[in-house]
Amino acid sequence: MAKWTPKHEAPEPLEGPVVATITGGTILWFVLFLVQLPFYGWFADHGHTWWLWTCLAGAGLGCIGIWYVRRRDAAIKRDAARKEAAAEG
């Protein structure tokens, strides 16, 4: 099994603007839904209404994602503040 043993430690995960990224993606899904909505008849005639519902589902799941990453970001900040306070005193 030594063949598959890593030879170095994994790098730290990169942190970026997660809340902004998820919010932007959610807005994009909702805008795509709104843009396609006037063409509902065409989509229904051609059997492509799932395109609209996919965009709406993406927006809905994105709202859950926004809630999740905002709570995660707040928890990370609380933990950093707690560690800083423990180091000072």
Order of alpha helices (4+ residues) and beta strands (2+ residues): alpha-alpha-alpha
